[in-house]
Amino acid sequence: MKNNRVVIFDLDGVIVDTAKFHFLAWRKLANDLGFDITEEQNEELKGVSRVHSLNKILKWGEVELTEAEFQKQMALKNENYLSYVEKMDQEEILPGVTKVLDHLTENNVPFALGSASKNAPVILKKIGLYDRFEAIVDGNDVSKAKPDPEVFLVAADKLRASAANCIVFEDSVAGVRAANRANMLSIGIGSRNNLHEADYVFPDFTEISIEFIEKILRN
């Protein structure tokens, strides 16, 4: 299959469901500060950097922290989150993902990771996918959070591809908007109600056929 297309994957909620671990860690942080957060509120944290997420949570709880305490809480949250990550293995890869990655590899279609998570390399190694990505761009490589397109533009540059030739898989509203702002083809993974701004939306990768993948690679 000859084409100039490349593919960029978000991590959380696309390749693995670490969103549940983030929720548990953020909820513990909120509880320790004297309030609670809901799963609905957690949806607003998807694809958002750790700093912006904590700022949102503190606003919800009407809590103010000193800069030193803010940094301490971010570190504690990450330690708690990593305690869950430590137990991850290949079983955590979401259904249908490996099929798509295998097809891209077999057809020499380059793919990269574009994630806000600073723990992305650790997670990819835990689930055995680290060496399969031609490029990995995470929260350590960018300064602007989604919906700013920086993470995807950096990934495109690493893949030596134009934005117009990039296909992005995302599960968050912020991520879909970032892909759209970069003029990339956006494919939402999750609820159509939440991700209606995406060019295509699927509930998960099991609903994505190889025929569809071939179609978007050719177009």
Backbone as a chain_set.jsonl record, in Angstrom:
{"seq": "MKNNRVVIFDLDGVIVDTAKFHFLAWRKLANDLGFDITEEQNEELKGVSRVHSLNKILKWGEVELTEAEFQKQMALKNENYLSYVEKMDQEEILPGVTKVLDHLTENNVPFALGSASKNAPVILKKIGLYDRFEAIVDGNDVSKAKPDPEVFLVAADKLRASAANCIVFEDSVAGVRAANRANMLSIGIGSRNNLHEADYVFPDFTEISIEFIEKILRN", "coords": {"N": [[0.848, -1.193, 0.0], [0.899, 1.975, -1.092], [1.431, 5.144, 0.176], [1.35, 8.473, 1.574], [0.629, 8.855, 4.087], [0.691, 9.201, 7.685], [0.375, 8.091, 11.08], [-0.851, 9.206, 14.206], [-1.09, 8.482, 17.576], [-2.945, 9.11, 20.499], [-2.411, 8.332, 23.971], [-3.622, 7.669, 26.654], [-6.719, 6.222, 27.136], [-6.904, 5.583, 24.49], [-4.884, 3.767, 23.527], [-4.339, 2.461, 25.904], [-6.272, 2.105, 28.936], [-5.664, 4.202, 30.956], [-6.958, 6.226, 32.065], [-8.674, 5.559, 34.122], [-6.911, 5.104, 36.189], [-5.799, 7.628, 36.514], [-8.079, 8.977, 37.394], [-8.599, 7.727, 39.875], [-6.289, 8.511, 41.257], [-6.415, 11.348, 41.141], [-8.818, 11.695, 42.477], [-8.22, 10.77, 45.045], [-6.39, 12.732, 45.772], [-8.093, 14.999, 45.81], [-9.885, 14.181, 47.833], [-8.134, 14.081, 50.012], [-7.741, 16.75, 50.304], [-10.141, 17.544, 51.208], [-12.52, 17.427, 49.69], [-14.552, 16.126, 46.946], [-14.384, 14.609, 43.645], [-16.158, 14.012, 40.59], [-16.869, 11.353, 38.203], [-17.782, 12.5, 35.901], [-16.655, 15.062, 36.009], [-14.035, 14.252, 35.777], [-13.873, 13.643, 33.091], [-13.324, 16.067, 31.94], [-10.689, 16.329, 32.394], [-9.271, 14.752, 30.723], [-6.675, 14.355, 28.416], [-5.483, 16.647, 29.234], [-2.865, 18.603, 30.679], [-0.902, 17.856, 33.659], [-0.551, 20.063, 35.367], [-2.581, 21.867, 34.517], [-4.773, 20.254, 35.023], [-4.722, 19.959, 37.84], [-5.131, 22.618, 38.564], [-7.77, 22.964, 37.647], [-9.117, 21.149, 39.331], [-8.635, 22.212, 41.88], [-10.025, 24.573, 41.631], [-12.639, 23.581, 41.378], [-12.937, 22.553, 43.947], [-12.712, 24.804, 45.391], [-10.297, 25.515, 46.6], [-7.231, 26.879, 47.669], [-3.739, 26.827, 47.077], [-0.341, 27.16, 48.195], [2.549, 27.795, 46.135], [4.54, 25.941, 46.705], [3.079, 23.914, 48.013], [1.384, 23.232, 45.963], [3.148, 22.078, 44.088], [3.958, 19.925, 45.632], [1.565, 18.451, 45.894], [1.137, 17.747, 43.219], [3.294, 16.036, 42.816], [2.691, 14.009, 44.668], [0.307, 13.058, 43.611], [1.244, 11.994, 41.204], [2.928, 9.95, 42.131], [1.066, 8.263, 43.307], [-0.466, 7.598, 41.065], [1.508, 6.283, 39.532], [1.859, 4.024, 41.048], [-0.211, 2.429, 40.282], [0.374, 2.154, 37.561], [2.693, 0.668, 37.685], [1.846, -1.929, 37.892], [0.943, -2.616, 35.412], [0.575, -4.493, 32.315], [0.785, -6.299, 29.164], [-1.846, -7.012, 28.982], [-3.297, -4.775, 29.432], [-3.563, -3.366, 27.103], [-5.904, -1.916, 24.993], [-8.78, -3.552, 23.533], [-8.558, -4.48, 20.101], [-6.643, -2.622, 19.355], [-4.023, -3.632, 18.876], [-4.395, -5.031, 16.491], [-4.746, -2.955, 14.625], [-2.269, -1.615, 14.854], [-0.568, -3.673, 13.991], [-1.37, -3.91, 11.315], [-0.619, -1.415, 10.281], [2.165, -1.575, 10.635], [2.807, -3.781, 9.003], [2.297, -2.68, 6.543], [4.122, -0.709, 6.301], [3.529, 1.829, 7.328], [4.306, 4.689, 8.99], [4.065, 5.376, 12.514], [3.332, 7.392, 15.38], [3.464, 8.422, 18.848], [1.436, 10.779, 20.501], [1.118, 12.362, 23.237], [-0.105, 13.874, 26.276], [0.849, 12.887, 28.578], [3.501, 12.589, 30.845], [4.434, 10.23, 31.603], [4.343, 8.496, 29.531], [6.442, 7.014, 28.061], [7.222, 5.115, 30.019], [4.832, 3.699, 30.406], [4.396, 2.602, 27.827], [6.574, 0.882, 27.671], [5.926, -0.894, 29.707], [3.709, -2.195, 28.643], [4.744, -3.365, 26.445], [4.987, -2.051, 23.946], [6.723, -0.048, 23.304], [8.961, -0.088, 21.497], [7.748, -0.174, 19.06], [6.863, 2.2, 18.078], [7.675, 4.824, 15.885], [8.229, 7.363, 16.67], [8.039, 9.141, 19.763], [6.203, 11.432, 21.446], [5.774, 13.293, 24.261], [4.558, 14.729, 27.372], [6.921, 15.83, 28.259], [8.108, 16.927, 26.103], [6.782, 19.09, 25.077], [5.338, 22.385, 25.541], [2.873, 23.445, 25.501], [-0.478, 22.722, 26.248], [-2.979, 20.414, 25.0], [-6.048, 21.876, 23.96], [-4.157, 23.018, 22.21], [-2.274, 22.484, 19.274], [0.391, 21.67, 19.451], [1.685, 19.225, 20.379], [0.961, 17.33, 18.447], [1.939, 18.484, 16.133], [4.67, 18.467, 16.617], [5.047, 15.712, 16.681], [4.387, 15.1, 14.015], [6.489, 16.385, 12.736], [8.63, 14.846, 13.646], [8.034, 12.519, 12.352], [8.51, 13.3, 9.85], [6.493, 14.348, 8.235], [3.81, 16.098, 6.58], [1.259, 18.128, 8.102], [-1.203, 17.789, 6.889], [-1.131, 15.191, 6.038], [-1.423, 13.635, 8.225], [-3.018, 11.347, 10.454], [-4.997, 11.264, 13.265], [-5.653, 9.587, 16.285], [-7.816, 9.963, 18.918], [-9.185, 10.352, 22.243], [-10.242, 12.397, 23.656], [-11.986, 15.546, 23.994], [-10.397, 17.832, 23.945], [-8.14, 16.812, 22.659], [-9.123, 16.072, 20.131], [-9.846, 18.58, 19.185], [-7.311, 19.718, 19.079], [-6.101, 18.197, 17.059], [-7.757, 18.907, 14.923], [-7.229, 21.649, 14.768], [-4.685, 21.534, 13.864], [-5.114, 20.841, 11.312], [-5.308, 18.123, 10.742], [-6.483, 14.77, 10.048], [-9.027, 13.735, 12.133], [-9.845, 11.172, 14.391], [-12.144, 10.084, 16.556], [-12.227, 8.248, 19.595], [-14.558, 6.847, 21.435], [-17.381, 8.381, 22.982], [-19.864, 9.499, 20.73], [-21.38, 11.74, 21.259], [-19.716, 13.294, 22.877], [-17.467, 13.587, 21.252], [-18.112, 14.76, 18.825], [-16.945, 16.629, 17.163], [-14.946, 15.423, 15.79], [-13.623, 13.976, 12.738], [-14.308, 11.343, 12.224], [-15.956, 8.97, 14.336], [-15.62, 6.351, 16.653], [-16.767, 3.846, 18.934], [-14.83, 2.18, 20.071], [-11.712, 0.449, 19.275], [-12.4, -2.048, 18.336], [-14.489, -1.683, 16.687], [-13.459, -0.647, 14.428], [-12.684, -1.313, 11.175], [-10.306, -3.087, 9.11], [-10.634, -2.423, 6.491], [-11.616, 0.178, 6.695], [-9.354, 1.46, 7.764], [-7.574, 1.159, 5.631], [-8.914, 2.709, 3.754], [-8.783, 5.366, 4.787], [-6.074, 5.696, 4.747], [-5.509, 5.694, 2.069], [-6.898, 7.913, 1.071]], "CA": [[0.0, 0.0, 0.0], [1.724, 3.174, -1.176], [0.756, 6.367, 0.594], [2.188, 9.39, 2.339], [-0.027, 9.045, 5.373], [1.268, 8.724, 8.938], [-0.649, 8.017, 12.106], [-0.458, 9.632, 15.555], [-2.004, 7.983, 18.588], [-2.915, 9.506, 21.9], [-2.162, 7.137, 24.79], [-4.666, 7.402, 27.643], [-8.061, 6.089, 26.571], [-6.811, 5.157, 23.096], [-4.102, 2.527, 23.513], [-4.602, 1.849, 27.213], [-7.243, 2.865, 29.725], [-5.067, 4.708, 32.184], [-7.841, 7.269, 32.6], [-9.224, 5.075, 35.394], [-5.876, 5.294, 37.2], [-5.74, 9.071, 36.768], [-9.254, 9.34, 38.186], [-8.39, 7.272, 41.257], [-5.244, 9.332, 41.868], [-6.942, 12.704, 41.331], [-9.88, 11.657, 43.49], [-7.553, 10.682, 46.346], [-5.854, 14.071, 46.052], [-9.218, 15.857, 46.197], [-10.367, 13.725, 49.147], [-7.154, 14.5, 51.022], [-7.896, 18.197, 50.473], [-11.435, 17.781, 51.842], [-13.693, 17.433, 48.804], [-14.6, 14.986, 46.044], [-14.645, 14.904, 42.24], [-16.995, 12.992, 39.969], [-16.375, 10.801, 36.942], [-18.122, 13.484, 34.867], [-15.604, 16.073, 36.054], [-12.806, 13.624, 35.291], [-13.88, 13.721, 31.628], [-12.729, 17.344, 31.56], [-9.25, 16.263, 32.632], [-8.658, 13.908, 29.701], [-5.861, 15.063, 27.432], [-5.046, 17.917, 29.826], [-1.622, 18.433, 31.432], [-1.042, 17.692, 35.104], [-0.701, 21.391, 35.982], [-3.912, 22.39, 34.221], [-5.74, 19.389, 35.709], [-4.758, 20.315, 39.264], [-5.772, 23.929, 38.667], [-9.212, 22.743, 37.511], [-9.611, 20.461, 40.531], [-8.611, 23.167, 43.001], [-11.131, 25.511, 41.394], [-13.871, 22.873, 41.729], [-13.014, 22.394, 45.4], [-12.54, 26.132, 45.982], [-9.125, 25.398, 47.465], [-6.04, 27.588, 47.204], [-2.502, 26.265, 47.61], [0.899, 27.875, 47.903], [3.276, 27.16, 45.035], [5.235, 24.766, 47.245], [2.089, 22.867, 48.26], [0.906, 22.833, 44.63], [4.141, 21.154, 43.543], [3.925, 18.724, 46.467], [0.369, 17.688, 45.546], [1.356, 17.168, 41.897], [4.213, 14.905, 42.981], [1.961, 12.944, 45.359], [-0.643, 12.477, 42.651], [1.981, 11.182, 40.241], [3.378, 8.75, 42.845], [-0.113, 7.412, 43.463], [-0.774, 7.114, 39.715], [2.54, 5.338, 39.11], [1.685, 2.77, 41.788], [-1.102, 1.639, 39.428], [1.102, 1.892, 36.326], [3.699, -0.361, 37.968], [1.225, -3.254, 37.767], [0.444, -2.793, 34.054], [1.246, -5.398, 31.392], [0.167, -6.292, 27.837], [-3.293, -7.196, 29.119], [-3.913, -3.448, 29.531], [-3.79, -2.805, 25.77], [-7.337, -1.968, 24.72], [-9.146, -4.471, 22.452], [-8.557, -3.985, 18.726], [-5.509, -1.723, 19.082], [-2.898, -4.382, 18.294], [-4.751, -5.337, 15.1], [-4.472, -1.763, 13.814], [-0.819, -1.4, 14.845], [0.018, -4.714, 13.138], [-1.654, -3.584, 9.915], [0.229, -0.282, 9.911], [3.538, -2.063, 10.547], [2.913, -4.652, 7.828], [2.209, -1.854, 5.336], [5.165, 0.317, 6.389], [2.954, 3.138, 7.639], [4.909, 5.149, 10.242], [3.141, 5.91, 13.509], [3.953, 8.026, 16.541], [2.612, 8.711, 20.0], [1.329, 12.198, 20.83], [0.39, 12.311, 24.503], [0.221, 14.864, 27.305], [1.394, 12.168, 29.727], [4.951, 12.509, 30.991], [4.741, 8.832, 31.915], [4.07, 7.7, 28.337], [7.463, 5.996, 27.763], [7.148, 4.061, 31.037], [3.643, 2.884, 30.134], [4.617, 1.841, 26.597], [7.494, -0.214, 27.985], [5.195, -1.859, 30.537], [2.768, -2.978, 27.825], [5.49, -3.984, 25.352], [4.802, -1.38, 22.653], [7.647, 1.084, 23.191], [9.825, -0.168, 20.314], [6.967, -0.219, 17.824], [6.586, 3.571, 17.63], [8.817, 5.494, 15.256], [8.496, 8.567, 17.467], [7.216, 9.299, 20.955], [6.157, 12.817, 21.918], [4.967, 13.309, 25.477], [4.496, 15.999, 28.089], [8.265, 16.375, 28.466], [8.596, 17.493, 24.837], [5.979, 20.241, 24.656], [5.029, 23.343, 26.6], [1.473, 23.86, 25.369], [-1.403, 21.6, 26.411], [-4.138, 20.311, 24.115], [-6.266, 21.777, 22.514], [-3.098, 23.521, 21.336], [-1.829, 21.351, 18.45], [1.845, 21.51, 19.493], [2.13, 17.835, 20.531], [0.779, 16.632, 17.179], [2.838, 19.091, 15.15], [6.011, 17.939, 16.914], [5.033, 14.318, 16.226], [4.436, 15.127, 12.544], [7.855, 16.759, 12.369], [9.492, 13.684, 13.905], [7.723, 11.53, 11.316], [8.842, 13.95, 8.573], [5.234, 14.373, 7.49], [3.029, 17.329, 6.653], [0.059, 17.995, 8.936], [-2.309, 17.319, 6.051], [-1.006, 13.741, 5.833], [-1.485, 12.964, 9.531], [-4.275, 10.825, 10.989], [-4.871, 11.266, 14.723], [-6.642, 8.872, 17.093], [-7.951, 10.683, 20.184], [-10.403, 10.051, 23.015], [-10.671, 13.585, 24.407], [-12.439, 16.717, 23.236], [-9.228, 18.696, 23.76], [-7.274, 16.185, 21.673], [-9.767, 16.188, 18.817], [-9.706, 19.983, 18.773], [-5.904, 19.941, 18.74], [-5.888, 17.603, 15.733], [-8.474, 19.732, 13.941], [-6.52, 22.92, 14.625], [-3.477, 21.258, 13.088], [-5.578, 20.416, 9.985], [-5.088, 16.693, 10.602], [-7.704, 13.968, 10.088], [-9.245, 13.337, 13.529], [-10.705, 10.018, 14.634], [-12.466, 10.019, 17.977], [-12.473, 6.937, 20.198], [-15.399, 7.09, 22.607], [-18.77, 8.78, 22.781], [-20.124, 10.429, 19.631], [-21.893, 12.985, 21.834], [-18.584, 14.086, 23.362], [-16.414, 13.76, 20.251], [-18.779, 15.049, 17.552], [-16.127, 17.5, 16.321], [-13.994, 14.592, 15.059], [-14.03, 13.61, 11.381], [-14.959, 10.045, 12.407], [-16.006, 8.561, 15.742], [-15.905, 4.946, 16.919], [-16.787, 3.602, 20.379], [-13.529, 1.603, 20.409], [-11.004, -0.063, 18.104], [-13.021, -3.269, 17.815], [-15.467, -1.26, 15.681], [-12.726, -0.105, 13.28], [-12.295, -2.393, 10.279], [-9.091, -2.889, 8.317], [-11.07, -1.729, 5.271], [-11.674, 1.602, 7.012], [-7.98, 1.923, 7.892], [-7.041, 1.258, 4.267], [-9.584, 3.822, 3.068], [-8.258, 6.664, 5.224], [-4.68, 5.774, 4.338], [-5.471, 5.988, 0.625], [-7.526, 9.205, 0.747]], "C": [[0.888, 1.248, 0.0], [0.903, 4.388, -0.771], [1.732, 7.228, 1.366], [1.634, 9.613, 3.739], [0.834, 8.541, 6.53], [0.169, 8.796, 9.99], [-0.068, 8.439, 13.457], [-1.526, 9.166, 16.539], [-1.832, 8.744, 19.897], [-2.71, 8.22, 22.701], [-3.347, 6.793, 25.685], [-6.036, 7.346, 26.987], [-8.085, 5.669, 25.119], [-6.092, 3.819, 23.002], [-4.298, 1.749, 24.804], [-5.607, 2.706, 27.968], [-6.624, 3.278, 31.051], [-5.908, 5.824, 32.789], [-8.403, 6.855, 33.953], [-8.214, 5.265, 36.516], [-5.724, 6.769, 37.551], [-6.89, 9.494, 37.67], [-9.069, 8.945, 39.651], [-7.355, 8.146, 41.98], [-5.711, 10.761, 42.118], [-8.001, 12.727, 42.427], [-9.282, 11.564, 44.893], [-6.989, 12.044, 46.745], [-6.968, 14.995, 46.537], [-9.735, 15.477, 47.586], [-9.432, 14.165, 50.264], [-7.243, 15.995, 51.298], [-9.295, 18.564, 50.981], [-12.644, 17.875, 50.941], [-13.606, 16.241, 47.859], [-14.737, 15.469, 44.608], [-15.402, 13.728, 41.638], [-16.345, 12.459, 38.69], [-16.673, 11.759, 35.788], [-17.066, 14.597, 34.832], [-14.289, 15.519, 35.505], [-12.721, 13.653, 33.766], [-13.199, 15.003, 31.145], [-11.214, 17.357, 31.731], [-8.523, 15.441, 31.579], [-7.903, 14.756, 28.681], [-5.294, 16.372, 27.94], [-3.801, 17.668, 30.674], [-1.896, 18.36, 32.933], [-1.281, 19.039, 35.804], [-2.106, 21.94, 35.767], [-4.995, 21.566, 34.921], [-5.853, 19.77, 37.18], [-5.408, 21.68, 39.453], [-7.292, 23.818, 38.568], [-9.791, 22.157, 38.801], [-9.663, 21.411, 41.727], [-9.741, 24.187, 42.862], [-12.456, 24.874, 41.765], [-14.045, 22.783, 43.25], [-12.9, 23.705, 46.153], [-11.415, 26.123, 47.021], [-7.969, 26.17, 46.846], [-4.81, 26.99, 47.872], [-1.338, 27.211, 47.33], [1.589, 27.142, 46.761], [3.976, 25.885, 45.509], [4.263, 23.61, 47.465], [1.527, 22.341, 46.938], [1.853, 21.795, 44.033], [4.146, 19.839, 44.317], [2.74, 17.84, 46.084], [0.503, 17.045, 44.163], [2.25, 15.938, 41.997], [3.517, 13.725, 43.645], [0.981, 12.253, 44.421], [0.089, 11.549, 41.696], [2.485, 9.891, 40.879], [2.226, 7.755, 42.969], [-0.481, 6.781, 42.115], [0.223, 6.036, 39.282], [2.455, 4.007, 39.854], [0.741, 1.839, 41.026], [-0.382, 1.219, 38.151], [2.084, 0.737, 36.504], [3.16, -1.776, 37.747], [0.736, -3.553, 36.346], [1.25, -3.833, 33.279], [0.488, -5.38, 30.063], [-1.348, -6.469, 27.884], [-4.029, -5.858, 29.163], [-4.155, -2.802, 28.17], [-5.265, -2.985, 25.422], [-7.642, -2.861, 23.507], [-9.139, -3.791, 21.08], [-7.364, -3.125, 18.361], [-4.383, -2.461, 18.369], [-3.154, -4.713, 16.836], [-4.413, -4.158, 14.184], [-2.975, -1.501, 13.734], [-0.131, -2.414, 13.933], [-0.18, -4.384, 11.662], [-0.783, -2.428, 9.44], [1.671, -0.732, 9.726], [3.744, -2.892, 9.287], [2.919, -3.857, 6.528], [3.152, -0.655, 5.361], [4.605, 1.723, 6.555], [3.53, 3.601, 8.975], [3.843, 5.634, 11.225], [3.911, 6.383, 14.743], [2.951, 8.131, 17.666], [2.61, 10.216, 20.224], [0.476, 12.336, 22.074], [0.831, 13.403, 25.465], [0.919, 14.21, 28.488], [2.914, 12.161, 29.736], [5.393, 11.089, 31.32], [4.582, 7.924, 30.698], [5.15, 6.655, 28.041], [7.422, 4.821, 28.74], [5.993, 3.115, 30.739], [3.849, 2.022, 28.895], [5.573, 0.678, 26.826], [6.788, -1.295, 28.788], [4.308, -2.762, 29.688], [3.428, -3.546, 26.563], [5.344, -3.341, 23.994], [5.836, -0.288, 22.365], [8.429, 1.07, 21.869], [9.063, -0.147, 18.998], [6.701, 1.178, 17.249], [7.843, 4.198, 17.04], [9.2, 6.751, 16.033], [7.545, 8.602, 18.657], [7.337, 10.743, 21.421], [5.24, 12.838, 23.13], [5.045, 14.669, 26.152], [5.846, 16.624, 28.379], [8.774, 17.131, 27.241], [7.879, 18.763, 24.408], [5.675, 21.143, 25.848], [3.563, 23.764, 26.596], [0.558, 22.644, 25.413], [-2.455, 21.597, 25.31], [-5.272, 21.135, 24.731], [-5.247, 22.487, 21.627], [-2.526, 22.334, 20.562], [-0.35, 21.013, 18.557], [2.288, 20.043, 19.522], [2.017, 17.068, 19.215], [1.699, 17.188, 16.096], [4.276, 18.617, 15.362], [6.112, 16.49, 16.434], [5.13, 14.235, 14.708], [5.848, 15.44, 12.062], [8.808, 15.578, 12.558], [9.259, 12.583, 12.876], [8.028, 12.048, 9.909], [7.627, 13.977, 7.655], [4.581, 15.74, 7.603], [1.795, 17.085, 7.509], [-1.096, 17.403, 8.147], [-2.282, 15.812, 5.831], [-1.106, 12.95, 7.139], [-2.909, 12.54, 9.897], [-4.094, 10.687, 12.493], [-6.012, 10.486, 15.37], [-6.652, 9.487, 18.482], [-9.233, 10.29, 20.908], [-10.944, 11.26, 23.746], [-11.114, 14.702, 23.481], [-11.247, 17.626, 22.936], [-8.307, 18.135, 22.685], [-7.825, 16.272, 20.268], [-9.623, 17.62, 18.303], [-8.274, 20.304, 18.372], [-5.601, 19.397, 17.349], [-6.546, 18.451, 14.646], [-7.754, 21.054, 13.694], [-5.234, 22.753, 13.817], [-3.809, 20.852, 11.652], [-5.228, 18.96, 9.687], [-6.437, 15.975, 10.617], [-7.873, 13.446, 11.516], [-10.23, 12.183, 13.622], [-10.912, 9.888, 16.14], [-12.729, 8.585, 18.42], [-13.266, 7.184, 21.475], [-16.813, 7.472, 22.208], [-18.922, 9.782, 21.641], [-20.631, 11.767, 20.157], [-20.746, 13.889, 22.275], [-17.632, 14.479, 22.237], [-16.963, 14.109, 18.862], [-17.97, 15.955, 16.63], [-15.109, 16.711, 15.493], [-14.528, 14.259, 13.662], [-14.757, 12.267, 11.377], [-14.956, 9.736, 13.9], [-16.367, 7.08, 15.827], [-15.911, 4.732, 18.431], [-15.479, 3.004, 20.893], [-12.916, 1.0, 19.147], [-11.609, -1.342, 17.551], [-14.029, -2.939, 16.726], [-14.795, -0.711, 14.416], [-12.237, -1.258, 12.421], [-10.989, -2.056, 9.564], [-9.433, -2.17, 7.016], [-11.135, -0.222, 5.507], [-10.268, 2.178, 7.097], [-7.363, 2.106, 6.496], [-7.627, 2.45, 3.519], [-8.983, 5.163, 3.477], [-6.782, 6.81, 4.877], [-4.545, 6.137, 2.864], [-5.941, 7.397, 0.311], [-6.616, 10.369, 1.097]], "O": [[1.553, 1.536, 0.995], [-0.18, 4.629, -1.304], [2.804, 6.772, 1.764], [2.122, 10.465, 4.482], [1.601, 7.589, 6.385], [-0.838, 9.48, 9.808], [1.057, 8.078, 13.805], [-2.715, 9.425, 16.353], [-0.712, 8.99, 20.344], [-2.828, 7.127, 22.147], [-3.996, 5.762, 25.504], [-6.467, 8.311, 26.355], [-9.154, 5.423, 24.562], [-6.63, 2.853, 22.46], [-4.411, 0.523, 24.792], [-5.771, 3.89, 27.673], [-6.995, 2.785, 32.116], [-5.618, 6.312, 33.881], [-8.59, 7.695, 34.833], [-8.588, 5.55, 37.654], [-5.546, 7.129, 38.714], [-6.701, 10.277, 38.601], [-9.349, 9.733, 40.554], [-7.518, 8.477, 43.155], [-5.441, 11.327, 43.177], [-8.069, 13.672, 43.213], [-9.775, 12.201, 45.824], [-7.092, 12.458, 47.899], [-6.816, 15.689, 47.542], [-9.993, 16.349, 48.417], [-9.882, 14.572, 51.335], [-6.874, 16.46, 52.377], [-9.604, 19.742, 51.164], [-13.695, 18.352, 51.369], [-12.683, 15.433, 47.963], [-15.154, 16.602, 44.368], [-15.3, 12.597, 42.113], [-15.395, 13.044, 38.169], [-15.919, 11.826, 34.817], [-16.637, 15.02, 33.758], [-13.529, 16.233, 34.852], [-11.625, 13.683, 33.206], [-12.578, 15.026, 30.082], [-10.537, 18.277, 31.273], [-7.293, 15.431, 31.541], [-8.425, 15.74, 28.157], [-4.691, 17.128, 27.179], [-3.697, 16.627, 31.322], [-2.963, 18.746, 33.411], [-2.105, 19.14, 36.713], [-2.746, 22.418, 36.704], [-6.01, 22.108, 35.358], [-6.959, 19.892, 37.708], [-6.161, 21.877, 40.408], [-8.019, 24.485, 39.305], [-10.821, 22.614, 39.295], [-10.628, 21.406, 42.49], [-10.335, 24.609, 43.853], [-13.306, 25.513, 42.383], [-15.152, 22.92, 43.77], [-12.976, 23.739, 47.381], [-11.55, 26.633, 48.133], [-7.757, 26.116, 45.635], [-4.821, 26.684, 49.064], [-1.35, 27.962, 46.355], [1.25, 25.999, 46.456], [4.0, 24.878, 44.8], [4.575, 22.462, 47.147], [1.23, 21.153, 46.81], [1.414, 20.759, 43.534], [4.318, 18.769, 43.734], [2.885, 16.624, 45.961], [0.036, 15.925, 43.954], [2.0, 14.923, 41.346], [3.716, 12.578, 43.247], [0.842, 11.029, 44.433], [-0.382, 10.449, 41.407], [2.472, 8.842, 40.235], [2.401, 6.555, 42.76], [-0.769, 5.587, 42.034], [-0.167, 5.005, 38.733], [2.92, 2.982, 39.355], [0.866, 0.617, 41.106], [-0.505, 0.077, 37.708], [2.283, -0.068, 35.595], [3.917, -2.701, 37.453], [0.178, -4.622, 36.098], [2.436, -4.037, 33.536], [-0.372, -4.523, 29.863], [-2.049, -6.117, 26.935], [-5.242, -5.807, 28.956], [-4.87, -1.804, 28.078], [-5.808, -4.083, 25.545], [-6.852, -2.918, 22.565], [-9.644, -2.68, 20.919], [-7.094, -2.916, 17.178], [-3.85, -1.974, 17.372], [-2.23, -4.681, 16.024], [-3.86, -4.345, 13.1], [-2.46, -1.195, 12.658], [0.783, -2.061, 13.187], [0.732, -4.558, 10.853], [-0.267, -2.456, 8.323], [2.331, -0.323, 8.771], [4.741, -2.723, 8.585], [3.479, -4.303, 5.527], [3.02, 0.281, 4.572], [5.134, 2.685, 5.998], [3.271, 2.97, 9.999], [2.842, 6.228, 10.823], [4.968, 5.858, 15.093], [1.748, 7.955, 17.471], [3.657, 10.859, 20.147], [-0.749, 12.419, 21.986], [1.994, 13.807, 25.471], [1.517, 14.901, 29.313], [3.544, 11.775, 28.752], [6.586, 10.786, 31.316], [4.677, 6.703, 30.826], [4.808, 5.5, 27.79], [7.571, 3.668, 28.336], [6.141, 1.895, 30.805], [3.514, 0.837, 28.904], [5.402, -0.393, 26.242], [7.025, -2.483, 28.572], [4.169, -3.95, 29.975], [2.756, -4.136, 25.717], [5.552, -4.003, 22.977], [5.817, 0.321, 21.295], [8.543, 2.099, 21.203], [9.675, -0.107, 17.93], [6.357, 1.317, 16.075], [8.928, 4.114, 17.616], [10.365, 7.149, 16.047], [6.401, 8.155, 18.572], [8.425, 11.216, 21.748], [4.074, 12.452, 23.044], [5.536, 15.638, 25.571], [5.926, 17.808, 28.709], [9.747, 17.881, 27.324], [8.319, 19.441, 23.479], [5.746, 20.722, 27.003], [3.072, 24.359, 27.555], [0.783, 21.66, 24.71], [-2.785, 22.644, 24.753], [-5.439, 21.09, 25.95], [-5.441, 22.559, 20.413], [-2.314, 21.272, 21.148], [0.128, 20.147, 17.824], [3.178, 19.658, 18.763], [2.878, 16.247, 18.901], [2.18, 16.443, 15.243], [5.01, 18.394, 14.4], [7.122, 16.085, 15.857], [5.862, 13.404, 14.172], [6.339, 14.84, 11.106], [9.686, 15.342, 11.728], [10.164, 11.81, 12.563], [7.837, 11.346, 8.916], [7.717, 13.673, 6.465], [4.77, 16.453, 8.589], [1.337, 15.948, 7.626], [-1.876, 16.609, 8.674], [-3.301, 15.22, 5.476], [-0.896, 11.737, 7.152], [-3.87, 13.277, 9.677], [-3.137, 10.059, 12.947], [-7.182, 10.693, 15.049], [-5.62, 9.533, 19.151], [-10.235, 9.941, 20.283], [-11.989, 11.176, 24.391], [-10.675, 14.791, 22.335], [-11.102, 18.128, 21.821], [-7.752, 18.891, 21.887], [-7.082, 16.518, 19.318], [-9.316, 17.842, 17.131], [-8.043, 21.07, 17.436], [-4.928, 20.051, 16.553], [-5.964, 18.681, 13.586], [-7.674, 21.524, 12.559], [-4.757, 23.689, 13.175], [-2.911, 20.554, 10.864], [-4.9, 18.6, 8.556], [-7.419, 16.505, 11.136], [-6.977, 12.793, 12.051], [-11.302, 12.209, 13.018], [-9.976, 9.617, 16.892], [-13.371, 7.81, 17.711], [-12.726, 7.665, 22.471], [-17.366, 6.96, 21.235], [-18.21, 10.785, 21.582], [-20.346, 12.812, 19.572], [-20.793, 15.103, 22.074], [-17.057, 15.567, 22.256], [-16.345, 13.787, 17.847], [-18.271, 16.046, 15.44], [-14.479, 17.267, 14.594], [-15.739, 14.261, 13.436], [-15.707, 12.072, 10.619], [-14.073, 10.177, 14.635], [-17.294, 6.615, 15.164], [-15.136, 5.371, 19.142], [-15.064, 3.287, 22.017], [-13.525, 1.035, 18.078], [-11.352, -1.688, 16.398], [-14.389, -3.805, 15.928], [-15.473, -0.354, 13.453], [-11.46, -2.092, 12.886], [-10.619, -0.889, 9.433], [-8.626, -1.399, 6.496], [-10.761, 0.565, 4.637], [-10.007, 3.259, 6.568], [-6.703, 3.112, 6.233], [-6.934, 3.117, 2.75], [-8.702, 6.005, 2.624], [-6.29, 7.929, 4.728], [-3.591, 6.802, 2.462], [-5.436, 8.019, -0.623], [-6.985, 11.525, 0.891]]}, "num_chains": 1, "name": "protein.A"}
